[in-house]
Amino acid sequence: SLMILNDLRTLRGKIDRMSRNSEQVAAWLNEHPAVEAVNYPGLANFEGHDVAQRYMWLADGEDDYGAPINRHGHLMSFTVAGGVTATRQVFDRLQMIWRATDLGRIKSVATIPAISTHQQQGEAGRSLAQVPGNLIRLNVGAEHPADIIADLAQALG
């Protein structure tokens, strides 16, 4: 129980760091030519960005002027240009980012939902859930954002 209590004491700082990292990673992915789209609430072109700006902020955090600090979480997804085969190649080339199906870790983790968490739904179910075969879901961890971006850069080619 002491370990859990210690983790809870540092949770806010970890989530804050992961969220700040995510903003940098999402902005970088959004400009990469091998990426068709990025789904992240912190991006201005995200469909629900206005709602995210209103509700996703640090409960006890303010900037130097007393305004709430927006944090948009550490989960995102992106679609890879070139289809399913290109997506699998990008995924297989990841080196630092861990490849798994669980996304709630302190380290960066990627998964392809179409061949993991949503595999049993079939094509119709994945289409209904908006989970195309070229989608990679990414949990951005607490590593330095330059390291995460470097791994994505080498994987995307």
C-alpha positions as CSV (number, residue, x, y, z in Angstrom):
1,S,0.0,0.0,0.0
2,L,2.9,2.3,0.6
3,M,4.0,1.9,-3.1
4,I,0.5,2.8,-4.2
5,L,0.4,5.8,-2.0
6,N,3.8,7.0,-3.3
7,D,2.6,6.5,-6.9
8,L,-0.5,8.6,-6.2
9,R,1.6,11.4,-4.8
10,T,3.5,11.7,-8.0
11,L,0.6,10.9,-10.4
12,R,-0.3,14.5,-11.2
13,G,3.3,15.3,-12.2
14,K,3.5,12.2,-14.4
15,I,0.3,12.9,-16.2
16,D,1.3,16.6,-16.7
17,R,4.6,15.6,-18.2
18,M,3.0,12.9,-20.4
19,S,0.4,15.4,-21.6
20,R,3.0,18.0,-22.4
21,N,5.0,15.4,-24.3
22,S,1.9,14.4,-26.2
23,E,1.3,17.9,-27.4
24,Q,4.8,18.0,-28.9
25,V,4.5,14.5,-30.5
26,A,1.0,15.2,-31.9
27,A,2.2,18.5,-33.5
28,W,5.1,16.7,-35.0
29,L,3.0,13.8,-36.4
30,N,0.5,16.3,-37.7
31,E,3.2,17.7,-40.1
32,H,4.7,14.4,-41.2
33,P,4.1,13.5,-44.8
34,A,3.6,9.7,-44.0
35,V,0.8,10.5,-41.6
36,E,-2.7,11.0,-43.0
37,A,-4.4,12.2,-39.8
38,V,-3.7,12.7,-36.1
39,N,-6.5,12.3,-33.5
40,Y,-5.5,14.3,-30.5
41,P,-7.7,16.8,-28.6
42,G,-4.9,19.3,-28.2
43,L,-4.6,19.9,-31.9
44,A,-6.6,22.9,-33.2
45,N,-7.8,20.8,-36.2
46,F,-9.2,18.1,-33.9
47,E,-13.0,17.9,-34.3
48,G,-13.6,18.2,-30.5
49,H,-10.9,20.7,-29.8
50,D,-13.2,23.4,-28.5
51,V,-14.8,20.9,-26.0
52,A,-11.3,19.8,-24.9
53,Q,-10.3,23.4,-24.3
54,R,-13.3,23.9,-22.1
55,Y,-13.0,20.7,-20.0
56,M,-9.5,19.3,-20.2
57,W,-7.4,21.3,-17.8
58,L,-5.4,20.8,-14.6
59,A,-7.7,20.9,-11.6
60,D,-5.2,22.7,-9.4
61,G,-3.0,24.3,-12.0
62,E,-2.9,27.9,-13.3
63,D,-0.5,29.8,-15.4
64,D,1.3,33.0,-14.3
65,Y,-1.9,35.0,-15.0
66,G,-4.3,32.8,-13.1
67,A,-5.8,31.1,-16.2
68,P,-6.3,27.3,-16.1
69,I,-3.7,25.2,-17.8
70,N,-5.0,23.0,-20.6
71,R,-3.7,19.4,-20.7
72,H,-5.2,17.1,-23.3
73,G,-4.0,13.7,-22.1
74,H,-1.4,11.3,-23.2
75,L,-3.4,9.1,-25.7
76,M,-3.7,9.8,-29.4
77,S,-4.0,7.9,-32.6
78,F,-2.8,8.5,-36.1
79,T,-3.3,6.9,-39.5
80,V,-0.4,6.0,-41.7
81,A,-0.4,6.8,-45.4
82,G,0.1,3.7,-47.6
83,G,-2.5,1.4,-46.0
84,V,-2.3,-1.7,-43.8
85,T,1.1,-3.0,-45.0
86,A,2.8,0.4,-44.5
87,T,1.2,0.7,-41.1
88,R,2.5,-2.7,-40.0
89,Q,6.0,-1.8,-41.3
90,V,6.0,1.4,-39.3
91,F,4.8,-0.5,-36.2
92,D,7.5,-3.2,-36.6
93,R,10.2,-0.6,-36.9
94,L,9.5,1.1,-33.5
95,Q,12.4,0.6,-31.2
96,M,12.0,2.6,-28.0
97,I,8.2,2.8,-28.1
98,W,6.9,-0.5,-26.7
99,R,4.5,-2.5,-28.8
100,A,1.6,-3.9,-26.8
101,T,-2.1,-3.6,-26.3
102,D,-2.2,-1.9,-22.8
103,L,-1.9,1.9,-23.0
104,G,-1.9,3.1,-19.4
105,R,1.9,3.0,-18.7
106,I,4.5,5.6,-17.8
107,K,6.4,4.6,-20.9
108,S,5.3,5.1,-24.5
109,V,3.3,2.2,-25.9
110,A,1.8,1.7,-29.4
111,T,-0.7,-0.7,-30.7
112,I,-2.6,-1.4,-34.0
113,P,-6.2,-1.8,-32.8
114,A,-7.4,-3.6,-36.0
115,I,-5.1,-6.5,-35.3
116,S,-5.3,-6.5,-31.5
117,T,-8.0,-4.9,-29.3
118,H,-10.6,-4.7,-32.2
119,Q,-9.6,-7.8,-34.2
120,Q,-12.6,-9.9,-33.2
121,Q,-15.1,-7.2,-34.3
122,G,-14.6,-8.0,-37.9
123,E,-14.5,-5.5,-40.8
124,A,-18.0,-4.2,-40.3
125,G,-17.5,-3.7,-36.5
126,R,-14.2,-1.9,-37.0
127,S,-15.7,0.3,-39.6
128,L,-18.6,1.2,-37.2
129,A,-16.1,1.9,-34.5
130,Q,-13.9,4.0,-36.9
131,V,-10.9,1.7,-36.5
132,P,-9.3,1.4,-39.9
133,G,-6.4,-1.0,-40.5
134,N,-3.9,1.8,-40.9
135,L,-4.6,3.3,-37.4
136,I,-1.9,3.3,-34.7
137,R,-2.9,4.1,-31.1
138,L,-0.2,5.7,-29.1
139,N,0.2,6.2,-25.4
140,V,2.9,8.9,-25.0
141,G,5.0,8.3,-22.0
142,A,7.3,10.3,-19.7
143,E,10.4,9.8,-21.8
144,H,11.9,13.0,-23.4
145,P,9.7,14.0,-26.3
146,A,12.7,14.3,-28.6
147,D,13.4,10.6,-28.0
148,I,9.8,9.6,-28.8
149,I,9.8,11.8,-31.9
150,A,13.1,10.3,-33.0
151,D,11.7,6.8,-32.7
152,L,8.6,7.7,-34.7
153,A,10.8,9.5,-37.3
154,Q,12.9,6.4,-38.0
155,A,9.8,4.2,-38.0
156,L,7.9,6.4,-40.4
157,G,11.0,6.7,-42.6
